[in-house]
């Protein structure tokens, strides 16, 4: 007999994991943009551009928190997968 509670929780956790992954990736992209802006050629030419290290640090901390949520959800999905007769999800 199907475990409908496990199936439901699996689907909710999979959706939450997708959202956490999206959030983490968005934050990492934003941090990369801040850093790329700092190393871009200045216009007009000069010594260089400023780097907003505080913004990079904050974005990376938020990305790390999203990654921790993602890892916790993936662990939960690994536990739920056999109960829900669904494949476990993982990061490459």
Backbone bond lengths (Angstrom), bond angles and torsions (degrees), N, CA, C in turn:
res aa  C-N    CA-C-N  psi(-1)  N-CA   C-N-CA  omega(-1)  CA-C   N-CA-C  phi
1 X - - - 1.453 - - 1.534 108.97 -
2 X 1.331 117.28 132.62 1.468 119.97 -179.90 1.524 112.19 -62.88
3 X 1.303 115.03 142.36 1.458 121.99 176.28 1.532 107.22 -92.02
4 X 1.335 115.27 89.71 1.460 120.29 -173.85 1.529 112.40 -64.63
5 X 1.307 117.38 -32.08 1.464 119.89 178.20 1.533 109.57 -65.73
6 X 1.329 117.20 -44.22 1.468 120.75 178.92 1.526 110.77 -65.78
7 X 1.332 116.71 -39.64 1.466 120.28 178.53 1.527 110.08 -63.01
8 X 1.317 116.61 -44.96 1.461 120.36 179.21 1.517 111.71 -62.54
9 X 1.329 116.43 -46.16 1.469 119.89 -179.69 1.528 110.64 -65.44
10 X 1.330 117.02 -36.40 1.461 121.25 177.80 1.529 109.93 -59.28
11 X 1.329 116.32 -47.84 1.461 119.86 -178.10 1.525 111.99 -66.38
12 X 1.322 117.18 -37.91 1.468 120.44 176.94 1.531 109.77 -64.92
13 X 1.327 117.03 -45.86 1.468 120.92 -179.30 1.522 110.95 -65.26
14 X 1.340 117.41 -37.34 1.467 120.40 178.74 1.527 110.07 -64.80
15 X 1.317 116.79 -40.83 1.467 120.82 178.23 1.531 110.35 -65.34
16 X 1.332 116.82 -43.46 1.469 121.06 178.56 1.526 110.64 -64.67
17 X 1.334 117.41 -37.52 1.466 121.06 178.57 1.526 109.88 -64.66
18 X 1.324 117.09 -41.59 1.460 120.32 177.23 1.517 111.64 -61.32
19 X 1.329 116.75 -40.81 1.464 120.83 178.69 1.530 110.89 -66.78
20 X 1.331 117.44 -40.69 1.471 121.08 178.74 1.524 110.45 -65.42
21 X 1.323 116.76 -39.59 1.465 120.82 177.65 1.526 110.25 -63.69
22 X 1.314 116.78 -45.13 1.466 121.57 178.90 1.527 110.34 -60.90
23 X 1.327 116.65 -44.97 1.462 120.56 179.80 1.523 110.64 -62.84
24 X 1.343 117.23 -46.41 1.462 120.88 179.29 1.527 110.80 -58.87
25 X 1.338 116.33 -46.73 1.459 119.76 -178.15 1.523 111.64 -65.55
26 X 1.318 117.74 -39.22 1.468 120.72 177.35 1.525 110.98 -62.01
27 X 1.319 116.49 -43.61 1.469 120.45 179.65 1.527 111.16 -65.21
28 X 1.327 117.29 -39.88 1.466 120.30 177.87 1.528 111.07 -65.95
29 X 1.325 116.90 -39.06 1.470 119.92 176.90 1.531 110.77 -62.98
30 X 1.325 115.91 -42.29 1.466 119.60 179.92 1.532 110.90 -63.82
31 X 1.337 116.85 -41.43 1.469 120.45 177.67 1.530 109.77 -63.15
32 X 1.323 116.98 -41.03 1.465 120.71 178.99 1.528 110.87 -63.64
33 X 1.331 116.85 -38.91 1.463 119.92 178.34 1.523 111.65 -63.13
34 X 1.326 116.47 -41.60 1.471 120.06 178.25 1.524 109.71 -62.02
35 X 1.333 116.96 -44.15 1.464 119.99 -179.63 1.523 111.62 -69.49
36 X 1.344 117.20 -40.00 1.465 119.85 178.14 1.525 111.30 -63.03
37 X 1.322 116.75 -37.00 1.457 120.57 177.35 1.530 110.40 -61.84
38 X 1.326 116.76 -36.40 1.469 120.41 -178.21 1.528 112.03 -68.94
39 X 1.321 118.05 -28.75 1.468 120.07 -177.32 1.524 112.63 -100.74
40 X 1.321 117.44 -0.74 1.461 120.70 177.99 1.522 109.99 -68.09
41 X 1.307 115.18 153.73 1.471 120.09 178.22 1.523 109.68 -64.18
42 X 1.316 117.26 129.20 1.464 119.63 -179.30 1.524 111.11 -73.48
43 X 1.326 115.82 147.01 1.464 121.89 176.09 1.513 107.51 -126.59
44 X 1.296 122.75 115.80 1.463 125.39 -0.19 1.528 110.52 -72.62
45 X 1.334 116.06 162.21 1.478 119.22 -179.19 1.524 111.87 -54.97
46 X 1.283 114.57 139.84 1.466 120.82 179.76 1.514 109.21 -161.23
47 X 1.295 116.30 -150.52 1.455 120.45 -178.69 1.518 113.00 -74.56
48 X 1.290 116.96 -31.87 1.461 120.38 -178.76 1.512 110.67 151.83
49 X 1.313 115.03 -170.42 1.464 120.95 -179.22 1.516 109.93 -111.74
50 X 1.298 113.92 157.29 1.470 119.56 175.70 1.520 109.68 -76.02
51 X 1.313 115.30 153.29 1.463 121.04 174.48 1.525 107.63 -118.46
52 X 1.312 115.50 128.69 1.460 120.88 178.98 1.533 108.48 -87.43
53 X 1.325 115.50 82.70 1.458 120.73 -177.24 1.526 112.65 -63.14
54 X 1.327 116.09 -33.09 1.465 119.01 178.07 1.521 110.66 -62.69
55 X 1.324 116.96 -42.57 1.461 120.45 179.05 1.528 110.55 -65.51
56 X 1.335 117.10 -42.78 1.471 120.46 178.76 1.520 109.92 -61.13
57 X 1.327 116.49 -46.50 1.463 121.54 -179.25 1.535 110.72 -59.73
58 X 1.334 116.75 -45.74 1.465 121.21 -179.45 1.532 110.97 -63.99
59 X 1.323 116.72 -43.95 1.465 119.93 179.36 1.526 111.24 -63.90
60 X 1.326 117.29 -40.64 1.465 120.31 179.15 1.527 111.54 -67.78
61 X 1.324 117.68 -36.73 1.468 120.21 176.59 1.522 110.73 -64.55
62 X 1.333 116.89 -41.47 1.460 120.63 178.08 1.528 110.73 -66.77
63 X 1.334 116.62 -39.10 1.460 120.70 177.95 1.524 110.53 -64.81
64 X 1.323 117.16 -39.16 1.466 120.47 178.27 1.531 110.68 -64.52
65 X 1.322 117.22 -40.51 1.473 120.61 178.05 1.526 110.29 -63.77
66 X 1.337 117.25 -42.47 1.466 120.51 177.19 1.516 110.40 -63.56
67 X 1.327 117.34 -37.73 1.461 121.23 178.03 1.524 111.36 -65.53
68 X 1.323 117.28 -38.94 1.467 120.30 177.54 1.528 110.88 -64.05
69 X 1.346 116.63 -41.10 1.470 120.07 175.83 1.523 110.31 -62.05
70 X 1.325 115.90 -42.72 1.455 120.62 178.81 1.525 110.99 -60.40
71 X 1.310 117.80 -47.08 1.472 121.12 -179.68 1.526 111.61 -62.92
72 X 1.322 116.96 -38.71 1.469 120.07 177.60 1.528 110.61 -64.65
73 X 1.317 116.63 -41.12 1.471 120.39 178.75 1.523 111.08 -67.40
74 X 1.326 117.75 -38.32 1.458 120.19 177.36 1.525 111.44 -64.97
75 X 1.316 116.83 -35.86 1.460 120.81 175.87 1.526 110.49 -64.82
76 X 1.331 115.53 -43.19 1.463 119.94 177.54 1.526 110.24 -63.26
77 X 1.325 117.15 -41.44 1.462 120.65 178.80 1.525 111.69 -63.40
78 X 1.319 116.89 -37.05 1.467 120.24 177.66 1.525 110.87 -62.27
79 X 1.335 116.38 -36.98 1.465 120.48 177.84 1.524 111.77 -72.77
80 X 1.331 116.29 -36.15 1.465 120.83 -176.56 1.525 113.09 -80.09
81 X 1.333 117.62 -28.05 1.459 121.59 -172.73 1.530 113.46 -52.30
82 X 1.332 119.49 -50.54 1.462 117.93 -179.29 1.537 112.85 -66.92
83 X 1.320 117.04 -33.47 1.462 120.73 179.02 1.526 111.65 -69.19
84 X 1.342 115.35 -33.10 1.455 120.79 -177.93 1.529 112.19 -94.56
85 X 1.333 116.32 -1.59 1.465 122.26 -176.97 1.532 110.10 55.83
86 X 1.333 114.43 47.35 1.463 122.13 -179.79 1.530 107.91 -128.17
87 X 1.335 116.52 159.74 1.476 118.83 179.06 1.524 111.39 -74.19
88 X 1.314 118.08 144.22 1.457 120.02 173.97 1.533 109.19 -70.95
89 X 1.294 116.61 146.94 1.459 121.85 177.43 1.520 108.82 -104.54
90 X 1.326 116.45 147.54 1.464 119.77 -179.79 1.522 109.49 -153.27
91 X 1.307 115.83 167.78 1.457 122.60 174.57 1.513 108.10 -91.11
92 X 1.314 116.79 150.55 1.474 120.77 176.60 1.501 109.82 -82.55
